Amino acid sequence: MQRSGREGSVIWRGAGSATVEMAFVVPLFLLLTIGAVEFGRAWLTVNTVNHATREAVRLAVTIQCLTADDPTVIAKANDMLAVAALSGATVTNTAPFGNPPAVTVTVALNASFMTGIGPLFGFSFTGLIPVTGSATMRYERATCPP
């Protein structure tokens, strides 16, 4: 009669297969987990850029005699991004244009990956995610003469 399991032997014959299976599963699990974290951070960055753009355009439409690339609007967007530890954004705003007059604010940012695991696995991305947000609102003040 043949014995099964650990009966009568110091090492069970199936113990090595569990180790091999784990060696195949753990890297895939880690890759999926890190991918989910990176995707979540990228999504957070997109939402933060959009929020900073909306807040900056809300400020811009209330500034008397607004000019293009107003430093107050740029500072507002950069302050909103700094709260989320994002820096290096290019912020632009237009002077009021059109009928009725409107203002557009654009925020462009190159966000980096958090883990930098891509080159480790031979992925070809550079490690930067280009994120752009743009918002337009009606200008609430009377336009100033040129």
C-alpha positions in Angstrom: 0.0 0.0 0.0 1.3 3.4 -0.9 1.4 6.2 1.6 0.1 9.7 0.8 1.0 13.2 2.1 3.6 13.5 4.8 3.1 10.1 6.3 6.4 8.3 6.8 8.5 10.9 5.0 10.3 14.0 6.2 9.5 16.1 3.0 6.3 15.8 1.1 6.9 15.3 -2.6 4.4 18.1 -3.6 6.2 20.9 -1.6 8.4 21.9 -4.5 5.5 22.4 -6.9 4.0 25.0 -4.5 7.2 27.0 -4.5 7.4 27.0 -8.3 3.8 28.0 -8.7 4.4 30.9 -6.2 7.4 32.0 -8.3 5.2 32.3 -11.3 2.2 34.0 -9.6 4.0 36.6 -7.4 5.6 38.7 -10.2 2.2 38.8 -12.0 0.4 39.8 -8.9 3.0 42.6 -8.1 2.8 43.9 -11.7 -1.0 44.1 -11.5 -0.8 45.8 -8.1 1.8 48.4 -9.2 -0.1 49.0 -12.4 -3.3 49.7 -10.4 -1.4 52.1 -8.2 0.1 53.9 -11.1 -3.2 54.2 -12.9 -4.8 55.6 -9.8 -2.1 58.2 -9.4 -2.4 59.2 -13.0 -6.2 59.5 -12.6 -5.6 61.7 -9.5 -3.2 63.9 -11.5 -5.7 64.4 -14.3 -8.5 65.3 -11.8 -6.1 67.7 -9.9 -5.1 69.5 -13.1 -8.7 69.8 -14.1 -9.6 71.2 -10.7 -6.7 73.7 -10.8 -7.8 74.8 -14.2 -11.4 75.4 -13.1 -10.3 77.3 -10.0 -8.0 79.5 -12.0 -10.6 80.3 -14.7 -13.1 81.2 -11.9 -10.6 83.7 -10.6 -9.7 85.0 -14.0 -13.3 85.9 -14.9 -13.5 88.2 -11.9 -10.3 90.2 -12.4 -10.8 93.7 -13.6 -9.0 94.5 -16.9 -7.6 90.9 -17.2 -4.7 90.6 -19.6 -3.2 87.4 -21.2 -1.0 85.4 -18.9 -2.0 87.3 -15.8 0.3 86.4 -12.9 -2.6 86.1 -10.4 -4.3 83.4 -12.5 -1.0 81.6 -13.0 -0.3 81.7 -9.2 -3.8 80.4 -8.4 -3.4 77.3 -10.6 0.2 76.6 -9.4 -1.0 76.9 -5.7 -3.8 74.4 -6.4 -1.3 72.0 -8.0 1.2 72.5 -5.2 -1.3 71.2 -2.7 -1.2 67.8 -4.5 2.7 68.0 -4.8 2.6 68.7 -8.5 5.0 71.2 -10.0 6.4 72.3 -13.3 3.1 73.1 -14.9 2.7 75.6 -17.8 -0.3 77.8 -17.1 -1.7 80.3 -19.7 -4.8 82.4 -19.8 -6.3 84.5 -22.6 -7.6 88.0 -22.4 -11.3 88.3 -22.6 -12.4 87.7 -26.3 -15.6 87.2 -28.2 -19.1 88.3 -27.7 -20.0 87.7 -24.9 -16.4 87.9 -23.7 -14.9 84.7 -22.4 -11.7 83.7 -20.8 -9.8 80.4 -21.3 -7.2 79.0 -18.9 -5.0 76.1 -20.0 -2.8 74.0 -17.7 -0.2 71.6 -19.1 1.9 69.3 -17.0 4.2 66.3 -17.5 3.5 64.0 -14.6 6.0 61.2 -13.8 5.4 57.7 -12.8 5.7 56.9 -9.1 7.5 53.6 -9.2 9.6 53.8 -12.3 9.1 50.1 -12.8 8.6 50.4 -16.6 12.2 50.3 -17.7 12.8 47.5 -15.3 10.5 45.3 -17.3 11.7 46.7 -20.6 8.7 48.9 -21.4 9.4 51.6 -23.9 7.6 54.6 -22.2 9.7 57.5 -21.0 8.2 57.8 -17.6 6.2 61.0 -18.3 2.5 61.4 -18.7 1.4 64.5 -20.6 -1.7 66.0 -18.8 -3.5 69.0 -20.1 -6.6 70.8 -18.8 -8.5 73.6 -20.3 -11.6 75.6 -19.2 -13.5 78.5 -20.6 -15.9 80.8 -18.8 -17.8 83.9 -19.6 -16.0 87.1 -18.4 -18.0 88.7 -15.6 -16.5 92.2 -15.7 -16.8 94.9 -18.2 -14.0 94.7 -20.7 -11.4 97.5 -20.4 -10.6 99.6 -23.4 -7.4 98.6 -25.3 
